Amino acid sequence: MERMARLFFWGYTLMLLGIGGSGIFIAAWELPHIFEVRLDSIDELHWATFLSQYRFLKGIELGFGAFCRVFRNEIFLPRTASRVFLGGLCAGVAARVLSCIVDGIPTKAFIAFCVLEAVTGFLVWGVVWRGRTS
């Protein structure tokens, strides 16, 4: 189980680092091409505000990825780092699930992200829990 947990963990971490880091710089391209958001239909003030918030969220994603990379060993131990990691991951999954309930079902890719993130959380939690009880 630990090998599987580490595999999912690294996939999640690399996704955070890659998508978070690149999204900061390519936000104006990413939104219309990946998410089909029509930025040209938004007035200048709201366009700047929306992109600022989007880049901020991508920065937080990158930051959480950096946290995962730096604390990669401690995250698998019953310590504070595992709690922060699992709390952050679960908050993201909970936000996606809430969005499904409140906003509707997203594309299949984003359902897959939610499932993979949840599986990552369960696998890492299982390793941490086993370490706590041994």
ChimeraX attribute file (.defattr): number of C-alpha atoms within 10 A of each C-alpha:
attribute: neighborCount
match mode: 1-to-1
recipient: residues
	/A:1	10
	/A:2	14
	/A:3	10
	/A:4	13
	/A:5	20
	/A:6	18
	/A:7	14
	/A:8	19
	/A:9	24
	/A:10	17
	/A:11	14
	/A:12	20
	/A:13	21
	/A:14	17
	/A:15	15
	/A:16	22
	/A:17	22
	/A:18	15
	/A:19	17
	/A:20	22
	/A:21	19
	/A:22	16
	/A:23	22
	/A:24	21
	/A:25	12
	/A:26	12
	/A:27	17
	/A:28	16
	/A:29	14
	/A:30	15
	/A:31	16
	/A:32	13
	/A:33	11
	/A:34	9
	/A:35	10
	/A:36	10
	/A:37	14
	/A:38	10
	/A:39	17
	/A:40	9
	/A:41	8
	/A:42	12
	/A:43	9
	/A:44	11
	/A:45	8
	/A:46	11
	/A:47	15
	/A:48	13
	/A:49	11
	/A:50	14
	/A:51	16
	/A:52	14
	/A:53	12
	/A:54	17
	/A:55	21
	/A:56	15
	/A:57	15
	/A:58	23
	/A:59	20
	/A:60	16
	/A:61	22
	/A:62	24
	/A:63	16
	/A:64	20
	/A:65	24
	/A:66	16
	/A:67	17
	/A:68	24
	/A:69	16
	/A:70	11
	/A:71	14
	/A:72	18
	/A:73	12
	/A:74	15
	/A:75	24
	/A:76	24
	/A:77	19
	/A:78	17
	/A:79	12
	/A:80	11
	/A:81	18
	/A:82	21
	/A:83	16
	/A:84	15
	/A:85	23
	/A:86	19
	/A:87	13
	/A:88	14
	/A:89	18
	/A:90	17
	/A:91	12
	/A:92	15
	/A:93	19
	/A:94	14
	/A:95	13
	/A:96	20
	/A:97	17
	/A:98	12
	/A:99	13
	/A:100	13
	/A:101	10
	/A:102	9
	/A:103	10
	/A:104	10
	/A:105	13
	/A:106	12
	/A:107	9
	/A:108	9
	/A:109	9
	/A:110	12
	/A:111	15
	/A:112	12
	/A:113	14
	/A:114	18
	/A:115	15
	/A:116	17
	/A:117	20
	/A:118	18
	/A:119	15
	/A:120	24
	/A:121	22
	/A:122	15
	/A:123	21
	/A:124	25
	/A:125	21
	/A:126	16
	/A:127	20
	/A:128	20
	/A:129	14
	/A:130	14
	/A:131	12
	/A:132	11
	/A:133	7
	/A:134	5
